[in-house]
Amino acid sequence: MKIQICQAEPKDYKRVRELRLSALKDSPNSFGAKYELLKERPDNYWQQVLKASSWCLVSIDGVDIGLLAVDQADKDRNSDCWLSGWWITPTHRGQGISKLMAQWVYELCQKNDWQKIGLGVWPDNKAAIAVYLKLGFELAETLIPSRSIPGLMYQPMYKSIGGDSK
């Protein structure tokens, strides 16, 4: 079994598109984005997505099985970078892939001199919260209003990194 983790390049937009749409179909209540809105987006939309964010792509034996976006965080995010769209195919969950993806994020943070990582998760997504806690993220004390779905609140989680404290 050969696991490959890399940063997606603009030429990888079809891979990212397929994985992102698969994630939204598999777990429609786990993300702010919606399959119905993204499925019709043209190729240039997906190419721009890859230019705007750093996307981690994971494949096993040449088959794409996971993705994750990393952006420099807006000032109101209370972190240096923000993770979104984190997803692994159901058949590959619980096999340590999330830990490998987190390591990829830590390396990206080092390159960008980012010390604090943030992400948001719906409070009822107990499985994702458990994974993030296992990776060393901590729950913020208060929920924050969603930007993507007005009226919903999400649970921010943070992890500080630096030096050897990974």
Sine and cosine of phi, psi and omega as CSV:
sin_phi,cos_phi,sin_psi,cos_psi,sin_omega,cos_omega
0.00,0.00,0.86,-0.51,-0.01,-1.00
-0.94,-0.34,0.91,-0.42,0.03,-1.00
-0.99,-0.12,0.77,-0.64,0.06,-1.00
-0.85,-0.53,0.78,-0.63,0.07,-1.00
-0.84,-0.55,0.81,-0.58,-0.02,-1.00
-0.54,-0.84,0.25,-0.97,0.11,-0.99
-1.00,0.06,0.78,-0.62,0.01,-1.00
-0.91,0.41,0.63,-0.77,0.08,-1.00
-0.96,-0.29,0.28,-0.96,-0.02,-1.00
-0.78,0.62,-0.54,0.84,0.01,-1.00
-0.92,0.38,-0.26,0.97,-0.01,-1.00
-1.00,0.00,0.23,0.97,-0.12,-0.99
-0.86,0.51,-0.56,0.83,0.00,-1.00
-0.93,0.37,-0.59,0.81,0.06,-1.00
-0.90,0.43,-0.73,0.69,0.01,-1.00
-0.89,0.45,-0.68,0.73,0.02,-1.00
-0.84,0.54,-0.77,0.64,-0.05,-1.00
-0.89,0.45,-0.69,0.73,0.02,-1.00
-0.91,0.40,-0.68,0.74,-0.02,-1.00
-0.90,0.44,-0.69,0.73,0.03,-1.00
-0.92,0.39,-0.61,0.80,0.07,-1.00
-0.89,0.46,-0.66,0.75,0.02,-1.00
-0.88,0.47,-0.69,0.72,-0.03,-1.00
-0.93,0.36,-0.53,0.85,0.07,-1.00
-0.96,0.28,-0.66,0.75,-0.04,-1.00
-0.94,0.35,-0.66,0.75,-0.12,-0.99
-0.74,-0.67,0.90,0.44,-0.13,-0.99
-0.88,0.47,-0.41,0.91,-0.02,-1.00
-0.99,-0.10,0.15,0.99,-0.03,-1.00
-0.99,-0.16,-0.17,0.99,-0.11,-0.99
-0.78,-0.62,0.38,-0.93,0.10,-0.99
-0.97,0.23,-0.52,0.86,0.03,-1.00
-0.97,0.26,0.42,-0.91,-0.02,-1.00
-0.83,-0.56,0.68,-0.73,0.00,-1.00
-0.81,0.59,-0.73,0.68,-0.08,-1.00
-0.85,0.52,-0.52,0.85,-0.01,-1.00
-0.99,0.12,-0.52,0.86,-0.08,-1.00
-1.00,-0.05,-0.37,0.93,-0.12,-0.99
-0.90,0.44,-0.46,0.89,-0.04,-1.00
-1.00,-0.09,0.01,1.00,-0.04,-1.00
-0.91,0.42,0.66,-0.75,-0.02,-1.00
-0.96,0.27,0.22,-0.98,-0.02,-1.00
-0.81,0.58,-0.65,0.76,-0.06,-1.00
-0.91,0.42,-0.45,0.89,0.10,-0.99
-0.88,0.48,-0.75,0.67,-0.04,-1.00
-0.93,0.37,-0.56,0.83,0.07,-1.00
-0.90,0.43,-0.63,0.77,0.04,-1.00
-0.93,0.38,-0.60,0.80,0.05,-1.00
-0.83,0.56,-0.67,0.74,-0.03,-1.00
-0.96,0.29,-0.41,0.91,0.06,-1.00
-0.98,0.18,-0.49,0.87,-0.08,-1.00
-0.99,0.12,-0.45,0.89,-0.10,-1.00
-0.71,-0.70,0.36,-0.93,0.15,-0.99
-1.00,-0.03,0.85,-0.52,-0.02,-1.00
-0.93,-0.36,0.79,-0.61,0.09,-1.00
-1.00,0.01,0.78,-0.62,0.07,-1.00
-0.91,-0.42,0.72,-0.69,0.03,-1.00
-0.86,-0.51,0.74,-0.68,0.08,-1.00
-0.71,-0.70,0.49,-0.87,0.09,-1.00
-0.83,-0.56,0.84,-0.54,-0.03,-1.00
0.77,0.64,0.65,0.76,0.07,-1.00
0.99,0.13,0.03,1.00,0.01,-1.00
-0.95,-0.30,0.84,-0.55,-0.01,-1.00
-0.93,0.38,0.76,-0.65,-0.06,-1.00
-0.74,-0.67,-0.09,1.00,-0.03,-1.00
-0.29,-0.96,0.41,-0.91,0.07,-1.00
-0.44,-0.90,0.27,-0.96,-0.07,-1.00
-0.25,-0.97,0.70,-0.71,0.05,-1.00
-0.97,-0.26,0.59,-0.81,0.06,-1.00
-0.77,-0.64,0.77,-0.63,0.04,-1.00
-0.78,-0.63,0.45,-0.89,0.20,-0.98
-0.90,0.43,0.72,-0.69,-0.12,-0.99
-0.97,0.23,0.58,-0.82,0.17,-0.99
-0.93,0.38,0.37,-0.93,-0.05,-1.00
-0.83,0.55,-0.56,0.83,-0.06,-1.00
-0.98,0.20,0.00,1.00,-0.02,-1.00
-1.00,0.07,-0.20,0.98,0.05,-1.00
0.88,0.48,0.56,0.83,0.04,-1.00
-0.39,-0.92,0.16,-0.99,0.03,-1.00
-1.00,0.09,-0.59,0.81,0.03,-1.00
-0.68,-0.73,0.32,-0.95,-0.07,-1.00
-0.75,-0.66,0.77,-0.64,0.02,-1.00
-0.99,-0.12,0.59,-0.81,0.06,-1.00
-0.45,-0.89,0.29,-0.96,0.07,-1.00
0.90,0.43,0.39,0.92,-0.06,-1.00
-0.94,0.33,0.85,-0.52,-0.05,-1.00
-0.44,-0.90,0.60,-0.80,0.08,-1.00
-0.74,-0.67,0.66,-0.75,0.01,-1.00
-0.82,0.58,0.59,-0.81,-0.03,-1.00
-0.81,0.59,-0.56,0.83,-0.03,-1.00
-0.95,0.32,-0.22,0.97,-0.03,-1.00
-0.90,-0.43,0.15,0.99,0.04,-1.00
-0.97,0.25,0.45,-0.89,0.04,-1.00
0.96,0.27,0.28,0.96,-0.04,-1.00
-0.90,-0.44,0.25,0.97,0.03,-1.00
1.00,0.04,0.09,1.00,-0.02,-1.00
-0.91,0.41,-0.64,0.76,-0.02,-1.00
-0.88,0.47,-0.58,0.81,0.04,-1.00
-0.91,0.41,-0.64,0.77,0.05,-1.00
-0.91,0.41,-0.63,0.78,0.03,-1.00
-0.92,0.39,-0.64,0.77,0.04,-1.00
-0.88,0.47,-0.64,0.77,0.04,-1.00
-0.88,0.47,-0.63,0.77,0.06,-1.00
-0.87,0.49,-0.68,0.73,0.03,-1.00
-0.88,0.47,-0.70,0.71,-0.02,-1.00
-0.86,0.51,-0.65,0.76,0.02,-1.00
-0.91,0.40,-0.64,0.77,0.06,-1.00
-0.89,0.45,-0.64,0.77,0.04,-1.00
-0.88,0.47,-0.67,0.74,0.02,-1.00
-0.88,0.48,-0.68,0.73,0.01,-1.00
-0.88,0.47,-0.54,0.84,-0.06,-1.00
-0.98,-0.19,0.06,1.00,-0.04,-1.00
0.84,0.53,0.67,0.75,0.07,-1.00
-0.99,-0.10,0.73,-0.69,-0.05,-1.00
-0.95,-0.31,-0.38,0.93,-0.08,-1.00
-0.78,-0.62,0.82,-0.58,-0.02,-1.00
-0.97,-0.24,0.69,-0.73,0.07,-1.00
-0.80,-0.61,0.38,-0.92,0.11,-0.99
-0.41,-0.91,0.28,-0.96,0.05,-1.00
-0.84,-0.55,0.60,-0.80,-0.01,-1.00
-0.62,-0.78,0.59,-0.80,0.06,-1.00
-0.91,0.42,0.70,-0.72,-0.08,-1.00
-0.85,0.53,-0.43,0.90,-0.01,-1.00
-1.00,0.03,0.01,1.00,0.01,-1.00
-1.00,0.03,0.95,0.32,-0.10,-0.99
-0.88,0.47,-0.57,0.82,-0.01,-1.00
-0.91,0.42,-0.72,0.69,0.01,-1.00
-0.91,0.42,-0.68,0.73,0.02,-1.00
-0.85,0.52,-0.67,0.74,0.01,-1.00
-0.88,0.47,-0.65,0.76,0.03,-1.00
-0.90,0.43,-0.73,0.68,-0.02,-1.00
-0.89,0.45,-0.64,0.77,0.06,-1.00
-0.88,0.47,-0.67,0.74,0.01,-1.00
-0.89,0.46,-0.50,0.87,0.02,-1.00
-0.99,0.13,-0.02,1.00,0.06,-1.00
0.98,-0.18,0.09,1.00,0.07,-1.00
-0.97,0.24,0.48,-0.88,0.02,-1.00
-0.88,-0.48,0.57,-0.82,0.03,-1.00
-0.95,0.30,0.71,-0.70,0.15,-0.99
-0.96,0.29,0.36,-0.93,-0.07,-1.00
-0.95,0.30,-0.48,0.88,-0.07,-1.00
-0.79,-0.61,0.51,-0.86,0.09,-1.00
-0.97,0.24,0.37,-0.93,-0.03,-1.00
-0.80,-0.61,0.60,-0.80,0.03,-1.00
-0.89,0.45,0.68,-0.73,0.03,-1.00
-0.94,0.35,0.64,-0.77,0.12,-0.99
-0.99,0.14,-0.53,0.85,-0.12,-0.99
-1.00,0.03,-0.47,0.88,0.00,-1.00
-0.77,-0.64,1.00,-0.04,-0.02,-1.00
-0.81,0.58,0.66,-0.75,0.01,-1.00
0.99,-0.10,-0.29,0.96,0.04,-1.00
-0.98,-0.17,0.48,-0.88,0.03,-1.00
-0.91,-0.41,0.58,-0.82,0.06,-1.00
-0.87,-0.50,0.35,-0.94,0.01,-1.00
-1.00,-0.08,0.93,-0.37,0.11,-0.99
-0.97,0.25,0.53,-0.85,0.07,-1.00
-0.69,-0.72,0.56,-0.83,-0.09,-1.00
-0.70,-0.71,0.46,-0.89,0.12,-0.99
-0.61,-0.79,0.81,-0.59,0.09,-1.00
-1.00,-0.06,0.68,-0.73,0.02,-1.00
-0.78,-0.62,0.15,-0.99,0.02,-1.00
0.57,-0.82,0.54,-0.84,-0.02,-1.00
0.85,0.52,-0.75,-0.67,-0.03,-1.00
-0.98,-0.20,0.16,0.99,-0.12,-0.99
-1.00,0.08,0.82,0.57,0.07,-1.00
-0.95,-0.31,0.00,0.00,0.00,0.00
